[in-house]
């Protein structure tokens, strides 16, 4: 079904607030090639567009992409040239990643994935991780936003990410002007350099009781 892609989730709001409120993320997005995976309504992608990204590609299932495409047209968002935004289907596998990379012209600078890890809904095979392995390049920064729920599988996801060559750290938000959320975790994920590979991963975030 499409229900999960037609709601504005708290993690998307937190991601938007981070992008708007963090000077380092604003600078990182400006002029960048950005991709949002499992975009749903696409709020973080729209924020990247308004922050001056060179291009933003919103990806999801066909039914959601159709809705997103209508929204882009209604908002008169340019589909070509600098500052363009497009909606595109993307299968989270190696062939799908290869096709998307060809359309992008290379690895994206920034990948956003909001509430794309929830084992009871998406399964525990972590196809998101497979997609990231193929999409991310050496300089790609992936921003993951996850809302903690019972049995979500998130801690295991990050263990698997470390096993296949990613390093991750929780994003600090001291300079961001919004109330902290005990249920939403913001994490930056990058491919490990040799030095980073030797560094132990971040411990799991504490769960609220």
N, C-alpha and C positions, 0 to 999 in steps of 0.2 A: 504494500500500500504506500501512499504518499503522505500519510498524516504526519510522520516525523519531520518531513521537509517543509511543512507549511506552518510551522509554529516558530515563534521567536523565543529561543531558549536563553536561559540566564547566562550560559557560557558565551554565547554570541555577543550579548551586551557587555560582558566583562572584557572580551577581546577587543571590542570597539573602543571601550573606555581606555584600555591600555594603549592601543595604537594612537589614539588622540592625545593621551596625556603624557606619553613617554617621549622625550626629545630624541632618545637614541632610536626608538622604533620609527618615529616620524622621519628621521634622516635615512633610515634603512629602506623605508618604503619609497621615498621620493626617487623617481626615475627608475624604479625597479620593475622587473617582470614578475608579476605575482599570480599565483594560482590558489584558488580555494577549493578544497576537496569536500565533497558532501555538503555543498554550499547552502542548501535549503533556501531561505529567503535572501541569503547573500549579504547580510549586513556588514561583516568584516571586509568583504571584497569591495563594497561600495565605499567604505571608509578609506581603503587603500587608494581607490580612484580619486577621491576628494583630497587625499594627501599628496597627489601628484605622481602616482605610479605611472610608468611608461605604458604598461598594459596590465589588465586584470582579466583572467579567465576564470569564470565560475563554472564548476563542474558538479554534476550529479547524475541521477538516473534520468532517462528520457522524459518521463512525466513531469519531473521537477524542472528540468531544463526548459521545457516548453513554457511553463509558468514564468520562470526567470526571464526568458527571452521577451515575453510580453511586457514584463516590468521594465526592462531596459529600454524597449521601444517607447513605452508610455512616458518614461523619464527623459527621453531624447538623449540618451547616452551614446556618444560616438562609437561606432563599431569598427573604425579604421583610423590609422594615424596615431600620433602620440596621445596618450590618455584614453586609449580605446578600452572598451569592456565587451566581452563576449561570453556567451553561455555555451557549454559544450558537454556532451556526454563523455563519460570516462569509465571504462571497466578497470577495476583495481587489479590488473595483472600485467605481466611483462609486455604482451602485444599492445594492450591499451596504453601503457606508458610510452612505448616506442612511438605509437601514432600521435600521442599528445605532444611528445618532445619534438616530433617533426613539425607539427603545426606551430609550436612555440619558437622553433628555430634554435633549440638548445635547452639546457637546464634552467629552470626558473631561479630567480634570486631569492624569492620568498614563497613559502608554501604555508597556507593556513588550513587547519583541520580542527573544526569545532564540534565537540560532542560526537565524534566518529568512533569512539571506543566504548562499547557497551555489550559485553558478551551475551546477555540474554536476548538481545535484538539482532546484533550483527554476527554473533558466533564468536568462538574463541580461537579461530584460525589466524586472526590478525592479518586479514588481507590488506588492511590499511598499511601495515608495516611493509608488506611486499611492494605495494605501490610506491611508498616512500623510498625504498631501496633502489627502485628503477628511475624515479623522477629526480631525486636529489643529486646535485653535483657537489664538488668539493667546497664550493662557497655558498651553497644553498642554506638558508636558515628556515627551519620549520617551526612554526608556532602552533602548539597544540593547546587547546582549551578543553578541559574535561570536568564535568560535574560528577562528583562522587555519589554513587548509588550502591546499594547492597548488591554484592556479587557482580560488580561491573567489570572485573578482570583487568583493571587499569595497572595495578602493580605488576602483574605478570607481563603485560604489554611492554612496560619499560625494561623489565628483565630481558625479554626477548630482543628488544631494540639494542641493548648493550651487547648481547651475544652476537649480533650480526654486524656490529661495527659502528653503532651510533653512540654518541655521548649526549647527555641531557642534563639540564639544570633548571630548577624552578626560576621563573622570571621574578626579579625583585620589583616591587611596586611602591617603594617608599615615596617616590616623587609623583605618584599618580594620585590625583584628587578624586578618589571614590572610596566608598566604604568597603572594607575587606569582606570577602565572602568565605565562609568556612567550608563551603561545598564545592567551589570552583577552583581548580588548579590550573595555572598557566605554566607551560613548560616549553623551553626552547630545545630543539633537537637538531644536531648537526652530525655529519659524518666525522668520525674520529681521525685526528692526526695521530702519528705514532706516540707523541707525548701525551695526548689525551687518552689514548687507549690504555695507557699504564695507570691512569687516574681512576680511583674507585668511583662508581656512580653515586648519584645523590640518593639518600635514603628515602623511602616512601613517605609521602606527606601524611601527617597525622589525620586520622578520621575524627570527625565531630561525633560526640556522643549525645 
